[in-house]
């Protein structure tokens, strides 16, 4: 007997026929002995439709009301899926995030899961029910509904798998697994059979949309084995787990495991920042307090003896929060002004083998030079090199890097 947590994304439950197909798959997983918890996203483009509707009524809606609105998308999905499972002869019950015991930190739209009280879920499983839980949401100590950010259903599933000590967490998507790059950009991209938590986390942070980065962090922290696979076939997907001996051997022949693109990038430049201790601290503390994640950071040489320019990147989704934060903090730190620039993409190469193989960054820069591509910003980690370039050049550069590092399928 196994305890299985499954997660199905919006495309997997986009209409009645797809919900029936998911229900069939869930019932098959349960069989006669297994316990199954299913985490579901909102149907199709429901979240985007709801956000567009909100914007039509209020250009700047309060975050609390946005959470209240968006949480309804998953509630539709869980009720419909529970009905479909019941129609196939299996007992099932749908639970919202709060009903499932998912406790959050109270931050609207980008909340983090603090803990999960699994008593209700465990009681329902003991009664032989398939438990269908709304992903992407939870509640704080005051009973307020909070959402977890785009892709948050992945995190809901992994967190539940950790809390329940599940045997596996299956993440079902519209692709067969994790690929060396986006197959829509590079048709020769290959599916990766096994990938380490560290590599998957870097790929997720670099723009690979298969898993939310927070879900990978939790999986690594609690040792949750993730199986990323398609909901439209029964093929084996990609296993995300601790690095194993097979992966270490693979690194010897494959320095780079994947190439990722983040096209949701906003470049921010703050001009004439005082060249004094504390300026950067005040600026980035204000951004952190607004729950704005900063990625690449570059400080230019002195424009004068007392001032610098500072550039960094954030998600384009945070544009309104960035403007509100900078309008307040820029005068406070004594900077003169700031600009926001769109039209860039972040291209990254990722691979655990980069740690012990010199010259990887140089090869990447060579490819960019051959493509006559100017680099705006660079950031690195032990297993990643990222470059900010013009968005118009990104697809060609992704394909060239994929070929240069030997990732093309034969």
WONOR-V481637 format. One record per backbone hydrogen bond with DSSP energy under -1.0 kcal/mol. CO is the residue of the C=O (numbers start at 1). NH is the residue of the N-H. If there is no record, write none. Layout:
BEGIN
co=CO nh=NH
co=CO nh=NH
END
This chain:
BEGIN
co=2 nh=35
co=3 nh=167
co=4 nh=37
co=5 nh=170
co=6 nh=39
co=7 nh=172
co=8 nh=41
co=10 nh=44
co=15 nh=19
co=16 nh=20
co=17 nh=21
co=18 nh=22
co=19 nh=23
co=20 nh=24
co=21 nh=25
co=22 nh=26
co=23 nh=27
co=24 nh=28
co=25 nh=29
co=26 nh=30
co=27 nh=31
co=30 nh=34
co=35 nh=4
co=36 nh=131
co=37 nh=6
co=38 nh=133
co=39 nh=8
co=40 nh=135
co=43 nh=46
co=45 nh=49
co=46 nh=50
co=47 nh=51
co=48 nh=52
co=49 nh=53
co=50 nh=54
co=51 nh=55
co=52 nh=56
co=54 nh=58
co=62 nh=66
co=63 nh=67
co=64 nh=68
co=65 nh=69
co=66 nh=70
co=67 nh=71
co=69 nh=72
co=70 nh=73
co=71 nh=75
co=72 nh=76
co=73 nh=77
co=74 nh=78
co=75 nh=79
co=76 nh=80
co=77 nh=81
co=78 nh=82
co=79 nh=83
co=80 nh=84
co=81 nh=85
co=82 nh=86
co=83 nh=87
co=85 nh=90
co=86 nh=89
co=91 nh=130
co=93 nh=132
co=95 nh=134
co=96 nh=100
co=97 nh=102
co=98 nh=101
co=101 nh=117
co=102 nh=139
co=103 nh=114
co=103 nh=115
co=112 nh=105
co=115 nh=103
co=118 nh=122
co=119 nh=123
co=120 nh=124
co=121 nh=125
co=122 nh=126
co=123 nh=127
co=124 nh=129
co=125 nh=128
co=130 nh=93
co=131 nh=38
co=132 nh=95
co=133 nh=40
co=136 nh=148
co=138 nh=146
co=139 nh=104
co=140 nh=143
co=144 nh=140
co=146 nh=138
co=147 nh=111
co=149 nh=152
co=151 nh=154
co=152 nh=156
co=153 nh=157
co=154 nh=158
co=155 nh=159
co=156 nh=160
co=157 nh=161
co=158 nh=162
co=159 nh=163
co=160 nh=164
co=161 nh=166
co=168 nh=5
co=169 nh=227
co=170 nh=7
co=171 nh=229
co=172 nh=9
co=173 nh=231
co=178 nh=192
co=180 nh=259
co=182 nh=185
co=182 nh=186
co=186 nh=189
co=188 nh=409
co=190 nh=180
co=193 nh=239
co=195 nh=241
co=196 nh=200
co=197 nh=201
co=198 nh=202
co=199 nh=203
co=200 nh=204
co=201 nh=205
co=202 nh=206
co=203 nh=208
co=204 nh=207
co=212 nh=215
co=212 nh=216
co=213 nh=217
co=214 nh=218
co=215 nh=219
co=216 nh=220
co=217 nh=221
co=218 nh=222
co=219 nh=224
co=225 nh=169
co=226 nh=240
co=227 nh=171
co=228 nh=238
co=229 nh=173
co=238 nh=228
co=239 nh=195
co=240 nh=226
co=241 nh=197
co=244 nh=248
co=245 nh=249
co=246 nh=250
co=247 nh=251
co=250 nh=253
co=250 nh=254
co=258 nh=350
co=260 nh=348
co=262 nh=346
co=264 nh=316
co=266 nh=314
co=267 nh=341
co=268 nh=312
co=269 nh=339
co=270 nh=310
co=271 nh=336
co=273 nh=308
co=274 nh=276
co=276 nh=279
co=278 nh=282
co=279 nh=283
co=280 nh=284
co=281 nh=285
co=282 nh=286
co=283 nh=287
co=284 nh=288
co=285 nh=289
co=286 nh=290
co=287 nh=292
co=288 nh=291
co=296 nh=313
co=298 nh=311
co=306 nh=275
co=307 nh=303
co=307 nh=304
co=308 nh=273
co=309 nh=300
co=310 nh=270
co=311 nh=298
co=312 nh=268
co=313 nh=295
co=314 nh=266
co=315 nh=318
co=316 nh=319
co=318 nh=322
co=319 nh=323
co=320 nh=324
co=321 nh=325
co=322 nh=326
co=323 nh=327
co=325 nh=329
co=326 nh=330
co=329 nh=333
co=330 nh=335
co=337 nh=271
co=339 nh=269
co=341 nh=267
co=343 nh=391
co=345 nh=389
co=346 nh=262
co=347 nh=387
co=348 nh=260
co=349 nh=385
co=350 nh=257
co=350 nh=258
co=351 nh=354
co=352 nh=355
co=359 nh=363
co=360 nh=364
co=361 nh=365
co=362 nh=366
co=363 nh=367
co=364 nh=368
co=365 nh=369
co=366 nh=370
co=367 nh=371
co=368 nh=373
co=369 nh=372
co=377 nh=388
co=379 nh=386
co=383 nh=351
co=384 nh=381
co=385 nh=349
co=386 nh=379
co=387 nh=347
co=388 nh=376
co=389 nh=345
co=390 nh=393
co=391 nh=394
co=393 nh=397
co=394 nh=398
co=395 nh=399
co=396 nh=400
co=397 nh=401
co=398 nh=402
co=399 nh=403
co=400 nh=404
co=401 nh=405
co=402 nh=407
co=403 nh=406
END
